[in-house]
Amino acid sequence: MIIRRVIYEGQKPTPEQIAEIRALKAENRPILYDDEFPELTDEELKEFRPVHPRRKRKVAS
């Protein structure tokens, strides 16, 4: 769901808008697992690697 609001400079959100934003925060929503996306085990989580591994920085000489 996408909700768009136009906020003009100096405009403050209404109490209703603040309540909507707080309700949409991820921390207020439970994680829902299903057959297509099951919860991962600790072993499966350990297998994850960064898509782009960090490169060693070259030091200017």
C-alpha contacts under 8 A as a table, 3 or more apart, distances in Angstrom:
res1	aa1	res2	aa2	distance
7	I	11	Q	6.29
7	I	12	K	7.91
7	I	13	P	7.96
8	Y	11	Q	5.38
13	P	16	E	7.98
13	P	17	Q	5.86
13	P	18	I	6.45
14	T	17	Q	5.16
14	T	18	I	6.37
15	P	18	I	5.08
15	P	19	A	6.21
16	E	19	A	5.08
16	E	20	E	6.29
17	Q	20	E	5.02
17	Q	21	I	6.28
18	I	21	I	5.16
18	I	22	R	6.23
19	A	22	R	5.16
19	A	23	A	6.14
20	E	23	A	5.13
20	E	24	L	6.35
21	I	24	L	5.22
21	I	25	K	6.60
22	R	25	K	5.47
22	R	28	N	7.98
23	A	28	N	6.64
24	L	28	N	7.15
24	L	29	R	7.67
25	K	28	N	5.62
25	K	29	R	7.09
26	A	29	R	5.25
26	A	30	P	7.93
27	E	30	P	7.61
33	Y	37	F	5.75
33	Y	38	P	5.17
33	Y	39	E	6.02
34	D	37	F	5.26
34	D	38	P	5.37
35	D	38	P	5.68
40	L	43	E	8.00
40	L	44	E	5.84
40	L	45	L	6.35
41	T	44	E	5.18
41	T	45	L	6.27
42	D	45	L	5.08
42	D	46	K	6.29
43	E	46	K	5.22
43	E	47	E	6.78
44	E	47	E	5.35
44	E	48	F	7.32
45	L	48	F	5.71
49	R	53	P	7.82
50	P	53	P	5.43
